[in-house]
């Protein structure tokens, strides 16, 4: 786990001083920008920052309606992976980071960011610790596959995920849901909206969930993993005039959920138990229902997140174009305790508090629909401060309670301008061209550490600033044979910003500052190069409202991947040279009649490191104190059990990149007892993948999950009663592998769950 850490003070100011809120989507149903909607049976998306029919957008998009999310029992954002081929949501501890078509990152460092941009109601969510937010009843989710460097820019080499909720409405409405399921899981959701004055509407949302964990602590036989999460959101929308509206939102959320941090000891033929060499074999478990949670409150894993978000959206009709202003301030305070040795014994815990502050301002100008030339122009400003502090707890020693061992901080700033236009060159033939210019800087970077004078873990050792400029174009040619289909070929670029490895190599440099080297002569600190991706794609789309079909083929030239080597309490970040990715992506939706429909999707992704110098390969030292070599022998007394051996690799699997993923979903409705019975289900399959950074270690074999739901709605359409099940076949698979010098641990999937839900709406 990285000690990379960061902080930022941000003041909010916006176009007209208007400020507004919130990451969690709401229950309401009104159409809004930045999401997919359905007009009749026609899918409308905003993947190009303006409303268009999905069949006319030359991007591979998985558009998920609120009905599809309900069918698949989607509760939190990472759950959308089970209905989106080619998408994964993995975690490194509490850091949730998506991967699309093999493009993602496990990097956990101050200012590290993600490769897939997450946008909620048009606002960028940069902190990976905030990526696991709960979904109430969203209007829709769009998953844009492939780099989105022109229209979305910063850190969208893999793609973007757009989540949309509804605006407050003057028409009174209320909806509430209550569910209870296995492991004592209780969830309650409420949404209400109404007009409070002429042209002014307000909405309120509340979301609460709690439950008991499904793991057992083998050291004392107790159940672990209890969680309690809640969020509240309020919105106020004023129609200032026929041409101007203002939407203000505020949200507070609280997470108390150790689930991402609870591990079993990883076990296989190569790594043995995956635990420190000195542990007795009897203490080891590879049972996914067991965990290595330490004894005592001071040793226990936990994850606490308090988030406050203020957002403001202003929309103005300028006559010749539509202007939208997005102003955001968000603050996430995180405290966590992570096991470092991944064993059944309470040995080492790493405390990892994080303070994250974000300010962003975006102006978006869209042309009016109807002309041969459609264009979008915009300006984006972003500032993020990310601060980490690290503490260590050593059981049974004088270093218990926790003591400070370091930390780091980074300010990341981005300013960008972009322009994108589509022109109908001749009937049925369209050309799209776009370009974005971005200036990125990393400033106020520092690290704390005991190893450098003045030997004070709170002392900030400043590091040089870095900056870079990027131009990310796209060019697309699209032919539209008729109103129901289109064929396209595209070229796009994307990038992930350069970072300073403040939490890793900077704290363990080649020539550190010591008493013998007080000037730090020859001191080195790794500035990690920006990732760059060149993407080529061809695709075909068809939609006649009975059947919709998409098929695309893609090729990526991907350079300087940022990869983490997780060590004892920190992560060194390196560039993984070059990679190539190519594959096919397809999906079809068929509506047999108004009561029966089927969705099928699949993705084949061939993702390989072409050449990876100094790839981090984890090597066990052996099960005994004398180890298996001089270096292991020297480190045995410290408990180090695994060394990272730099190895040159060619043509090996990329991390977290299954070759094949697929999903099949269906819905059937029938009249029953005067009301309506809806039966639905979703099957998801993933082929094998590697969790290790070099793409050669920590294999997870292929697995499948099945979600089922049955819901009855009364004749008045006011009340619903549902039964649901998730992973009903009880498939057990690793959701991630955590690794360090001290041990290797596995996070396991949730077993079969089931429950009942009652809903009411007016």
C-alpha positions in Angstrom: 0.0 0.0 0.0 1.4 3.3 -0.9 2.4 6.1 1.4 1.8 8.5 -1.4 -0.2 11.3 -0.1 -1.6 14.8 -0.8 -3.5 17.9 0.2 -5.1 21.0 -1.3 -6.9 24.0 0.0 -9.4 25.1 -2.6 -11.8 28.0 -2.6 -14.9 27.8 -4.7 -15.8 30.5 -7.1 -17.8 30.2 -10.3 -19.2 31.9 -13.3 -21.7 34.0 -11.3 -20.6 32.9 -7.9 -23.1 30.1 -8.0 -22.1 26.9 -6.3 -23.7 23.5 -6.2 -23.3 19.9 -5.4 -23.4 16.2 -5.3 -22.1 12.8 -6.3 -25.0 10.4 -5.4 -27.7 10.3 -8.1 -31.3 10.7 -7.3 -34.6 8.8 -7.8 -36.4 11.2 -10.2 -37.0 10.5 -13.9 -36.6 13.8 -15.8 -34.2 13.9 -18.7 -31.0 15.8 -18.2 -27.6 16.3 -19.9 -24.6 14.1 -19.3 -26.5 10.8 -19.4 -28.3 8.3 -21.5 -32.1 8.6 -21.7 -34.8 6.8 -23.7 -37.2 8.6 -26.0 -39.8 5.9 -26.6 -37.4 3.0 -27.3 -34.7 5.3 -28.8 -31.5 5.6 -26.8 -30.3 9.2 -26.4 -26.8 9.8 -25.0 -24.5 12.8 -24.3 -21.1 11.1 -24.9 -20.1 14.0 -27.1 -21.2 16.6 -24.5 -24.5 17.2 -26.4 -27.7 15.1 -26.7 -27.7 12.7 -29.6 -29.2 9.4 -30.6 -26.7 6.7 -29.6 -26.8 5.2 -33.1 -25.3 8.5 -34.4 -22.4 8.7 -31.9 -19.1 7.2 -33.2 -18.0 5.9 -29.8 -18.5 2.5 -28.3 -21.0 3.1 -25.5 -22.8 0.9 -23.0 -25.8 2.9 -22.0 -27.5 1.6 -18.9 -31.0 2.7 -18.0 -32.4 2.7 -14.5 -34.4 -0.4 -15.3 -31.3 -2.3 -16.3 -29.5 -1.2 -13.1 -32.4 -2.5 -11.0 -32.6 -5.8 -13.0 -28.9 -6.5 -12.2 -29.2 -5.5 -8.5 -26.7 -2.7 -9.0 -26.3 -0.9 -5.7 -22.9 0.9 -5.9 -21.0 2.2 -8.9 -18.5 -0.7 -9.2 -21.5 -3.1 -9.6 -22.0 -1.8 -13.2 -19.0 -3.9 -14.2 -21.3 -7.0 -14.2 -23.5 -5.6 -16.9 -20.7 -3.9 -19.0 -18.4 -6.1 -21.0 -14.8 -4.9 -21.1 -15.1 -2.9 -17.8 -13.6 -3.9 -14.4 -13.7 -2.2 -11.1 -10.8 -3.3 -8.9 -9.4 -2.0 -5.7 -6.1 -1.5 -3.9 -7.4 -1.4 -0.4 -10.1 1.3 -0.4 -8.9 2.8 -3.7 -11.5 1.8 -6.4 -10.2 2.2 -9.9 -11.9 1.1 -13.1 -10.3 -0.5 -16.1 -11.8 -0.4 -19.6 -10.4 -2.7 -22.4 -7.3 -3.3 -20.3 -6.6 0.4 -19.7 -6.6 1.1 -16.0 -4.2 1.6 -13.1 -3.5 0.2 -9.7 -1.4 3.2 -8.8 -2.0 4.5 -5.3 0.1 7.6 -4.8 -0.3 11.2 -4.0 -1.9 12.8 -7.0 -1.9 9.5 -8.9 -5.4 9.6 -10.3 -7.2 7.1 -12.5 -7.2 6.2 -16.2 -11.0 6.3 -16.4 -12.7 9.5 -15.7 -15.9 9.3 -13.5 -18.4 12.1 -14.0 -21.6 12.5 -11.9 -24.1 15.1 -13.2 -21.3 16.5 -15.3 -18.8 16.9 -12.5 -15.4 15.1 -12.3 -14.8 12.8 -9.3 -11.0 12.5 -9.1 -10.4 10.7 -5.8 -10.1 6.9 -6.2 -11.2 6.7 -2.5 -14.6 8.1 -3.6 -15.1 5.7 -6.5 -17.3 3.2 -4.5 -20.2 5.5 -3.9 -23.7 4.1 -3.5 -26.3 4.5 -6.3 -29.9 5.1 -5.3 -32.0 5.2 -8.4 -30.1 6.9 -11.1 -31.6 8.0 -14.4 -28.8 6.3 -16.4 -25.2 5.4 -16.6 -23.0 5.7 -19.8 -19.7 3.8 -20.1 -17.6 5.4 -22.9 -15.0 2.9 -24.1 -11.7 4.2 -25.5 -9.7 7.4 -24.8 -11.8 10.5 -24.4 -8.9 13.0 -24.4 -10.6 15.7 -26.6 -13.9 16.2 -24.9 -13.1 15.0 -21.3 -9.3 15.3 -21.2 -7.5 14.8 -18.0 -6.9 11.0 -17.1 -9.4 9.4 -19.6 -7.0 7.1 -21.5 -9.3 4.2 -20.9 -12.6 6.0 -21.2 -15.2 7.7 -19.1 -18.2 6.8 -16.9 -21.1 9.3 -16.9 -23.7 9.0 -14.1 -26.8 11.2 -14.3 -29.6 11.9 -11.8 -32.7 14.1 -12.3 -33.1 17.8 -11.5 -35.6 19.0 -8.8 -39.1 19.3 -10.2 -42.0 21.6 -9.3 -44.3 18.6 -9.7 -44.5 16.9 -6.2 -43.2 13.4 -6.1 -41.9 11.0 -3.5 -40.3 7.6 -3.6 -39.0 5.4 -0.8 -37.5 1.9 -0.7 -36.7 -0.5 2.1 -34.8 -3.8 1.7 -33.5 -6.5 4.0 -31.2 -9.3 3.0 -28.7 -11.9 4.0 -25.9 -11.0 6.5 -28.4 -8.7 8.2 -28.1 -6.1 5.4 -30.7 -3.3 5.6 -31.0 -0.5 3.1 -33.3 2.5 3.1 -33.7 5.1 0.4 -35.9 8.2 0.2 -36.3 10.8 -2.4 -38.8 13.7 -2.6 -39.2 16.8 -4.8 -41.7 19.7 -4.9 -42.0 23.3 -6.0 -41.5 25.8 -3.1 -42.2 28.9 -5.2 -43.1 29.9 -8.7 -40.1 28.7 -10.8 -38.3 27.3 -7.8 -38.1 23.6 -7.0 -36.3 21.6 -4.2 -35.4 17.9 -3.8 -34.1 15.9 -0.8 -32.5 12.5 -0.9 -31.4 10.2 1.9 -29.6 6.9 1.6 -28.7 4.5 4.5 -27.2 1.0 4.5 -25.8 -1.3 7.2 -25.0 -5.0 7.5 -22.8 -7.6 9.1 -19.7 -8.9 7.4 -19.6 -12.4 5.8 -16.0 -13.2 7.0 -14.8 -15.0 10.1 -11.6 -14.0 12.0 -9.8 -17.3 12.4 -7.8 -16.0 15.4 -10.8 -15.8 17.6 -13.8 -17.1 15.6 -15.7 -13.8 15.5 -17.5 -12.4 12.4 -15.9 -9.2 10.9 -16.9 -6.7 8.3 -19.8 -4.8 9.9 -20.5 -1.6 8.0 -22.7 1.5 8.2 -22.9 4.0 5.4 -25.2 6.9 4.8 -25.6 10.0 2.6 -27.9 13.0 2.4 -28.3 15.4 -0.5 -30.4 18.5 -1.1 -30.9 20.4 -4.3 -32.4 23.8 -5.2 -33.3 24.7 -8.8 -34.4 28.2 -9.8 -35.7 29.1 -13.3 -34.4 32.7 -13.3 -36.0 33.4 -16.7 -37.0 31.6 -19.9 -33.3 31.5 -20.8 -31.4 31.0 -17.5 -31.6 28.3 -14.8 -29.5 27.7 -11.7 -29.2 24.4 -9.9 -27.4 24.3 -6.5 -26.6 21.0 -4.6 -25.0 20.0 -1.4 -24.2 16.4 -0.3 -22.7 14.9 2.8 -21.8 11.2 2.9 -20.3 9.0 5.5 -18.7 5.6 4.9 -17.7 3.1 7.7 -17.0 0.0 5.8 -13.9 -2.2 6.2 -14.9 -4.6 3.4 -12.2 -3.6 0.8 -9.5 -4.0 3.4 -10.4 -7.5 4.7 -8.2 -10.2 3.2 -7.4 -13.9 3.4 -3.8 -15.0 3.1 -3.1 -15.7 -0.5 -2.0 -19.3 -1.1 -0.6 -21.1 -4.2 2.2 -23.4 -5.3 4.7 -20.6 -6.0 4.1 -18.4 -3.0 3.2 -21.0 -0.4 1.1 -19.5 2.2 1.7 -15.9 1.1 2.4 -15.0 4.7 5.6 -14.0 6.5 8.2 -16.8 6.7 8.1 -17.1 10.4 4.4 -17.8 10.7 3.4 -21.4 11.6 1.6 -23.2 8.8 -1.4 -23.8 11.1 -2.2 -20.1 11.1 -2.7 -20.0 7.3 -6.0 -20.1 5.5 -7.0 -19.8 1.9 -10.7 -20.1 2.7 -12.6 -17.1 1.2 -14.9 -17.1 4.2 -12.0 -16.6 6.6 -9.8 -13.5 7.0 -6.7 -12.4 8.8 -8.1 -9.6 10.8 -5.9 -8.7 13.8 -7.0 -8.9 17.4 -7.9 -5.8 19.4 -9.3 -2.5 18.3 -5.9 -1.0 17.7 -5.1 -3.8 15.1 -8.5 -3.9 13.3 -8.9 -3.0 9.6 -11.2 0.0 9.1 -12.1 2.5 6.4 -13.8 5.8 7.3 -14.7 8.4 4.7 -16.4 11.7 5.3 -17.3 13.6 2.1 -18.8 17.1 1.6 -19.6 18.2 -1.9 -21.0 21.6 -3.1 -21.9 22.0 -6.8 -23.5 24.6 -9.0 -24.8 24.3 -12.5 -25.9 27.3 -14.5 -27.6 26.9 -17.9 -28.1 29.9 -20.3 -29.7 30.1 -23.7 -27.5 32.6 -25.6 -29.6 32.5 -28.7 -26.8 31.3 -31.0 -25.7 28.6 -28.6 -26.3 27.0 -25.1 -23.9 27.8 -22.3 -23.5 25.5 -19.2 -21.3 26.3 -16.3 -20.2 23.6 -13.8 -18.6 24.7 -10.5 -17.6 22.2 -7.9 -15.8 22.0 -4.5 -15.4 18.7 -2.8 -13.6 17.5 0.3 -13.0 13.9 1.3 -11.4 13.1 4.7 -10.4 9.4 4.9 -8.9 7.4 7.7 -8.0 3.7 7.2 -6.0 0.9 8.8 -4.6 -1.7 6.5 -2.9 -5.0 7.3 0.6 -5.1 5.8 1.6 -8.8 6.4 -1.8 -10.3 5.2 -1.5 -13.1 7.8 -3.7 -14.7 10.4 -1.6 -13.0 13.1 -1.9 -9.4 14.4 1.6 -8.3 13.3 1.7 -5.1 11.3 -0.9 -2.5 10.6 -0.5 0.5 8.4 -2.6 3.6 9.2 -3.3 5.7 6.1 -5.2 8.9 6.6 -5.9 10.9 3.5 -7.2 14.5 3.0 -8.4 15.3 -0.5 -9.7 18.7 -1.7 -10.9 19.4 -5.2 -12.0 22.6 -7.0 -13.1 22.5 -10.6 -14.7 24.9 -13.1 -15.9 24.0 -16.5 -17.7 26.2 -19.2 -19.4 24.3 -22.0 -20.8 26.0 -25.2 -23.0 24.0 -27.5 -24.3 24.9 -30.9 -28.1 24.8 -31.5 -29.3 21.5 -33.1 -30.5 21.3 -36.7 -27.7 22.7 -38.9 -25.1 20.8 -40.9 -22.4 22.0 -38.5 -22.7 20.9 -34.9 -20.0 22.1 -32.5 -18.9 22.1 -28.9 -16.3 24.4 -27.2 -15.2 24.5 -23.6 -12.8 25.5 -20.9 -11.8 23.4 -17.9 -9.9 24.3 -14.8 -9.1 21.8 -12.1 -7.1 21.9 -8.8 -6.6 19.0 -6.5 -4.7 18.7 -3.2 -4.0 15.1 -2.0 -2.3 14.6 1.4 -1.4 11.3 3.0 0.0 10.5 6.4 1.3 7.1 7.4 1.5 5.4 10.8 2.7 1.9 11.8 1.4 -0.4 14.5 3.7 -3.3 15.5 1.9 -5.8 17.7 3.6 -6.7 21.0 6.3 -4.1 20.7 7.1 -0.7 22.1 5.8 0.7 18.7 2.2 0.1 19.8 0.1 2.4 19.8 0.7 3.8 16.3 3.7 6.0 15.5 4.2 8.3 12.5 6.5 6.9 9.8 5.9 9.4 7.0 3.5 10.7 4.4 3.4 12.9 1.3 1.4 15.6 -0.4 0.8 17.0 -3.9 -1.0 19.8 -5.6 -2.2 18.9 -9.1 -3.5 21.6 -11.4 -5.0 21.4 -14.9 -6.2 24.1 -17.4 -7.6 23.1 -20.7 -9.5 24.5 -23.7 -11.1 22.3 -26.3 -13.2 22.5 -29.5 -15.0 19.7 -31.4 -17.2 19.9 -34.4 -19.2 17.6 -36.7 -19.9 18.6 -40.3 -22.1 16.9 -42.9 -19.7 17.0 -45.8 -22.4 15.6 -48.1 -25.7 13.8 -47.6 -25.1 10.8 -45.2 -21.4 11.5 -44.8 -20.1 13.3 -41.7 -16.6 14.4 -40.5 -15.8 15.1 -36.9 -12.6 16.8 -35.8 -11.6 18.0 -32.4 -8.6 19.2 -30.4 -7.9 19.8 -26.7 -4.9 21.7 -25.3 -4.1 21.0 -21.7 -1.5 22.4 -19.3 -0.8 20.2 -16.2 1.4 21.0 -13.3 2.4 19.2 -10.0 3.4 21.7 -7.3 3.9 21.9 -3.5 5.1 18.3 -3.6 6.8 16.9 -0.5 7.3 13.8 1.6 7.7 13.1 5.2 10.1 10.4 6.5 12.2 9.3 9.4 15.2 8.5 7.2 16.3 12.0 6.4 17.5 14.9 8.5 16.0 16.3 10.7 14.7 12.8 11.4 11.2 14.0 12.0 8.3 12.2 10.4 6.3 15.4 10.3 9.0 17.4 8.6 8.2 18.2 4.9 11.0 17.5 2.4 10.1 19.6 -0.6 10.5 18.3 -4.1 10.8 20.1 -7.4 7.6 21.0 -9.4 6.9 19.6 -12.8 4.6 20.7 -15.7 3.7 19.5 -19.1 1.5 20.5 -22.1 -0.6 18.1 -24.1 -2.5 18.3 -27.3 -5.1 15.5 -27.8 -6.9 15.5 -31.1 -9.5 13.2 -32.6 -10.8 12.6 -36.2 -13.8 10.6 -37.2 -15.4 9.7 -40.5 -19.0 8.5 -40.3 -21.4 7.2 -43.0 -25.1 7.0 -42.3 -26.8 4.7 -44.8 -30.2 5.5 -43.3 -31.8 6.8 -40.1 -31.4 3.5 -38.3 -27.7 2.8 -38.8 -24.2 4.2 -39.1 -20.6 3.1 -39.9 -17.6 5.0 -38.5 -13.8 5.0 -38.4 -12.0 7.0 -35.7 -8.6 8.1 -34.4 -8.3 9.5 -30.9 -5.6 10.3 -28.4 -5.6 10.3 -24.7 -3.1 10.8 -21.8 -2.7 10.3 -18.1 -0.8 13.1 -16.4 2.8 12.8 -15.2 3.2 12.4 -11.5 6.0 12.7 -8.9 6.6 9.5 -7.0 6.5 11.3 -3.7 5.3 8.3 -1.7 7.7 5.7 -3.2 11.1 6.2 -4.9 11.5 9.7 -3.4 11.5 8.1 0.1 14.0 5.4 -0.9 16.3 7.2 -3.4 19.6 5.9 -4.8 21.6 8.5 -3.0 19.7 9.6 0.1 20.5 12.5 2.3 22.3 11.1 5.3 24.8 12.3 8.0 27.5 11.1 5.6 25.9 12.8 2.6 24.2 15.9 4.1 23.8 17.7 0.8 22.1 14.7 -0.9 24.6 14.7 -3.8 23.3 12.4 -6.5 19.8 12.3 -4.9 17.3 10.8 -7.3 13.5 10.9 -7.2 11.4 9.3 -9.9 9.3 11.7 -12.0 6.8 9.3 -13.7 6.2 10.1 -17.3 2.7 10.7 -18.6 0.9 7.8 -20.3 0.0 8.3 -23.9 -2.4 6.3 -26.0 -3.2 6.3 -29.8 -6.5 4.6 -30.5 -7.9 3.4 -33.8 -11.5 2.1 -34.0 -14.1 1.0 -36.6 -17.7 0.3 -35.8 -21.2 -0.3 -37.0 -24.4 0.6 -35.2 -28.1 -0.2 -35.9 -31.2 0.7 -34.0 -34.8 0.3 -35.2 -36.4 0.4 -31.7 -37.0 -3.3 -31.8 -33.4 -4.3 -32.1 -30.3 -2.3 -31.4 -26.9 -3.6 -32.3 -23.3 -2.4 -32.0 -20.0 -4.0 -33.1 -16.6 -2.3 -33.0 -13.0 -3.3 -33.5 -10.1 -1.4 -31.9 -6.3 -1.1 -31.8 -4.4 0.8 -29.1 -0.7 1.9 -29.2 -0.1 2.5 -25.4 3.1 3.9 -24.1 4.7 4.6 -20.7 2.1 2.8 -18.5 2.3 3.8 -14.8 2.7 0.7 -12.7 3.0 0.3 -8.9 5.5 -1.9 -7.0 3.9 -2.3 -3.6 6.5 -2.7 -0.9 6.5 -2.5 2.9 4.2 0.5 3.5 4.7 2.3 0.2 4.5 1.9 -3.6 7.2 2.8 -6.1 5.7 3.9 -9.4 7.5 3.0 -12.6 6.7 3.4 -16.3 6.1 0.0 -18.1 7.4 0.9 -21.5 5.1 0.0 -24.3 1.9 -2.1 -24.7 -0.5 -3.0 -27.5 -4.2 -3.7 -27.1 -6.7 -4.8 -29.7 -10.0 -6.6 -29.7 -13.7 -6.7 -30.5 -16.6 -5.2 -28.6 -20.3 -6.0 -29.3 -23.7 -5.7 -27.8 -27.3 -6.3 -28.9 -30.7 -5.6 -27.4 -33.8 -7.2 -28.8 -37.3 -6.4 -27.8 -39.6 -9.4 -28.7 -42.7 -7.5 -27.5 -43.6 -5.0 -24.8 -43.3 -7.7 -22.1 -40.1 -9.5 -23.2 -36.6 -8.2 -24.0 -33.1 -9.5 -24.0 -29.6 -7.8 -23.8 -26.4 -9.6 -24.8 -22.9 -8.1 -24.7 -19.3 -9.4 -25.1 -15.8 -8.1 -25.3 -12.6 -9.8 -26.5 -9.5 -7.9 -25.4 -6.0 -8.9 -26.3 -3.9 -6.7 -24.0 -0.1 -7.3 -23.7 3.0 -5.6 -22.4 5.1 -5.6 -25.6 8.3 -5.0 -23.7 8.7 -4.3 -20.0 12.1 -3.6 -18.6 12.5 -4.0 -14.9 9.1 -5.5 -14.5 8.3 -6.1 -10.8 8.2 -9.8 -10.2 7.5 -10.9 -6.6 9.8 -13.7 -5.4 9.4 -15.6 -2.1 12.4 -15.7 0.2 11.5 -19.1 1.6 9.7 -20.4 4.7 12.7 -20.5 7.0 14.9 -17.8 8.6 17.9 -18.6 6.5 15.9 -17.8 3.4 17.1 -18.6 -0.1 19.8 -16.1 -0.7 22.0 -13.5 0.9 19.6 -10.7 0.4 16.7 -12.6 2.0 19.0 -13.7 4.8 19.9 -10.1 5.5 16.3 -9.1 5.6 14.9 -12.1 7.5 15.1 -10.4 10.9 12.8 -7.6 9.7 10.1 -10.0 8.6 10.5 -9.3 4.9 9.4 -12.5 3.1 9.2 -11.4 -0.6 11.6 -9.5 -2.8 10.7 -7.5 -5.9 13.1 -8.8 -8.6 13.3 -6.5 -11.7 12.8 -8.8 -14.7 12.7 -8.0 -18.4 9.4 -9.4 -19.9 8.1 -9.5 -23.5 4.6 -10.1 -24.7 3.0 -10.9 -21.3 -0.6 -10.2 -20.1 -1.3 -6.7 -18.9 -2.5 -6.4 -15.3 -6.3 -6.8 -14.6 -7.1 -7.6 -18.2 -9.3 -10.6 -18.9 -9.3 -11.8 -22.5 -13.1 -12.3 -22.6 -16.0 -10.8 -20.7 -19.7 -11.2 -21.5 -23.1 -10.5 -20.1 -26.6 -11.8 -20.8 -29.7 -10.1 -19.3 -33.4 -10.6 -19.8 -36.7 -9.1 -18.7 -40.2 -10.6 -18.8 -43.4 -8.9 -17.6 -46.8 -10.4 -17.1 -50.1 -9.3 -15.6 -50.8 -10.8 -12.2 -53.5 -10.2 -9.6 -54.5 -6.9 -11.3 -50.9 -5.6 -11.1 -47.7 -6.4 -13.0 -45.1 -9.1 -12.3 -41.6 -8.4 -13.7 -39.0 -11.2 -13.8 -35.4 -10.3 -14.7 -31.9 -11.7 -14.5 -28.3 -11.0 -15.5 -25.4 -13.4 -16.1 -21.9 -12.1 -16.1 -18.7 -14.1 -17.2 -15.1 -13.2 -17.0 -12.2 -15.2 -18.3 -9.0 -15.5 -16.3 -6.8 -12.5 -15.4 -3.6 -11.6 -13.5 -3.6 -9.2 -10.6 0.2 -8.9 -10.3 1.8 -5.8 -11.7 4.0 -7.7 -14.2 1.0 -9.6 -15.7 2.5 -13.0 -14.8 1.5 -13.5 -11.2 -1.6 -13.9 -8.9 -3.9 -15.6 -11.4 -7.7 -15.6 -11.0 -9.3 -18.3 -13.1 -12.5 -17.6 -15.1 -15.7 -17.2 -13.1 -19.4 -16.3 -13.6 -22.1 -14.6 -11.5 -25.9 -14.6 -11.7 -28.3 -12.0 -10.4 -32.1 -12.6 -10.3 -35.0 -10.4 -9.4 -38.8 -10.7 -9.3 -41.0 -7.6 -8.6 -44.8 -7.2 -8.3 -46.3 -3.7 -8.8 -49.9 -3.1 -7.5 -52.6 -1.9 -9.9 -52.3 1.7 -8.7 -48.5 1.7 -9.5 -47.8 3.1 -6.1 -46.5 0.0 -4.3 -43.9 -2.7 -5.2 -42.8 -5.9 -3.6 -39.6 -7.6 -4.8 -37.4 -10.6 -4.0 -33.8 -10.5 -5.3 -30.6 -12.6 -5.3 -27.1 -11.7 -6.3 -24.3 -14.3 -7.1 -27.0 -16.9 -6.6 -24.7 -19.7 -7.7 -22.3 -18.8 -4.9 -19.3 -18.3 -7.2 -16.2 -17.7 -5.2 -13.4 -15.7 -6.8 -10.8 -13.2 -5.8 -11.8 -9.6 -6.4 -8.2 -8.4 -5.9 -4.8 -9.5 -4.6 -2.9 -7.2 -2.2 0.9 -7.7 -2.0 4.0 -6.3 -0.3 7.4 -7.3 1.0 5.8 -8.8 4.1 3.0 -10.9 2.6 0.4 -11.5 -0.1 -3.4 -11.3 0.6 -6.5 -12.0 -1.4 -9.8 -10.1 -1.3 -12.7 -12.5 -2.0 -16.1 -12.1 -3.6 -19.2 -11.8 -1.6 -21.1 -15.2 -1.4 -24.6 -15.6 -2.5 -27.0 -12.9 -1.1 -30.7 -12.6 -1.2 -33.4 -10.4 0.3 -36.8 -8.7 -0.1 -37.6 -5.1 -1.0 -40.7 -2.9 -0.4 -41.2 0.3 -2.4 -43.7 3.1 -2.4 -44.0 6.1 -4.7 -46.5 9.0 -5.3 
